[in-house]
Amino acid sequence: MKTVGIGIIGGGLMGREIASAFTRWCALVDMPVKPELRAVADLNPAALEWFKQIDTAELLTVDYKELLASDDIDVVYVAVPHNLHESIYLDVLSAGKDLLAEKPFGIDITAAQSIRDAAAESGCFVRCSSEFPFMPGAQRAFEYAKSGKCGRILEAVSGFHHASDLDATKAANWKRLSKTCGEVGVLGDLGMHACHLPLRLGWKPSRLFAQLSKGYPERPDGKGGSAKCDTWDNALLNTWIEIKSQPEHFPLRLEMKRLAPGETNTWFFEVTGTEGGVRYSTKYPKTLETFTRNGSEQQWQRTDLGFGVPFKTVTGGIFEVGFPDIIQQMWAAYLVEREGALGDRFGCVTPDEAVGSQEIFAAALASQEKGTVEDV
Ligand SMILES: NC(=O)c1ccc[n+]([C@@H]2O[C@H](COP(=O)([O-])OP(=O)(O)OC[C@H]3O[C@@H](n4cnc5c(N)ncnc54)[C@H](O)[C@@H]3O)[C@@H](O)[C@H]2O)c1
């Protein structure tokens, strides 16, 4: 098995999650490649402390340029606030390293386009993070939607809901400020999760109408004071999808919410048509629902799925999949595609898809501002 040297820039929530996925790589079978975490860079020395327990991570530094100068690093994963995406991603590419970027792939559309263009020019292998499509239920829903079993598609919904912002005492962080999260707010924070499957299916909206709303204007700053919060927190995008296989457009609703009562990281996808339908939500992580119609009888059928992940593991087929598993599956997809061995398995978000999602967000901002339907 070939070993690939990995560097992480940004050792926060996601940096730690990714590092832990590497430490149980033995769960995967028939892998041509194995990641080895060799360096971590974070401005905050306290964030580096946690990585000391990973023996292979010999370089822990507050200066990410030191990490980029290391010959031991082949691939860099970057998980930093959105205002830093463009400059750090471009530095990674200039250093000749491959990149697994975090969403939203730049603070706005201009940044996303410049990263996409620099990636193409560099020849480096670049993909963007989005793990939920690696859930077995999401994979099955994707295959169903692609198969044509729906007949004429009537409508589709794709979304991602959180509720932790309902707690007004939760401290603000960089994700609640437009300056660091982006003017797109929740669209940049959660939007890629909602857009990945539709874009992979070729469902790029031709136009849309957006309703964006805000949450609490002020929150504790975590240091005894308070901080102003100015980002869009909930987004409903009603979009028009035109596809070659049917004469009529169909509506796709994209939903991203930080204030969705009762929801904790709920990712969902649903398509219904004249002949069939499919729906899946991580709220019921094992269960896929499919619709059939026989004459006058209609039925939604529930199927419990096992551990049917795209990249085989030692885990027994009847067990359940969780968040750490799909993070590992996403990395398997990235590294296997980088080796040219992906075959017909599901790959990570491409730079063009990332720019496609930002085109949707830019149209949504314009729609919200003017109260109009906007071309994407
Ligand atoms: N794929 C997912 O499910 C998912 C989930 C959460 C966040 N994210 C994305 O991951 C990225 C990071 O989010 P997070 O929740 O991990 O944030 P975080 O705030 O927990 O961590 C960010 C880290 O970056 C460090 N940092 C800031 N500036 C730096 C610099 N110049 N050099 C090195 N380190 C620096 C900070 O000190 C911090 O430790 C964002 O793009 C976010 O949208 C993705």
The ligand as an ORCA input file, in Angstrom:
! r2SCAN-3c Opt
* xyz 0 1
  N     -17.308     19.340      5.890
  C     -17.940     19.648      7.014
  O     -18.848     18.946      7.438
  C     -17.531     20.872      7.771
  C     -17.986     21.072      9.088
  C     -17.553     22.217      9.768
  C     -16.739     23.146      9.136
  N     -16.342     22.919      7.841
  C     -15.458     23.887      7.144
  O     -14.127     23.708      7.642
  C     -13.463     24.960      7.700
  C     -13.006     25.221      9.134
  O     -14.122     25.136      9.999
  P     -13.949     24.611     11.503
  O     -15.330     24.387     12.018
  O     -12.957     23.502     11.585
  O     -13.352     25.932     12.176
  P     -12.603     26.098     13.563
  O     -12.797     27.515     13.958
  O     -12.983     25.013     14.534
  O     -11.055     25.851     13.187
  C     -10.344     26.730     12.361
  C      -8.877     26.661     12.803
  O      -8.099     27.420     11.887
  C      -7.062     28.050     12.624
  N      -6.499     29.149     11.848
  C      -7.022     30.379     11.615
  N      -6.177     31.104     10.839
  C      -5.118     30.310     10.555
  C      -3.928     30.473      9.796
  N      -3.646     31.635      9.167
  N      -3.033     29.448      9.758
  C      -3.302     28.277     10.404
  N      -4.425     28.069     11.132
  C      -5.311     29.059     11.203
  C      -7.747     28.505     13.912
  O      -6.831     28.778     14.953
  C      -8.634     27.275     14.193
  O      -7.985     26.333     15.043
  C     -14.443     25.996      7.146
  O     -14.193     26.168      5.783
  C     -15.802     25.353      7.365
  O     -16.797     25.792      6.440
  C     -16.708     21.798      7.182
*
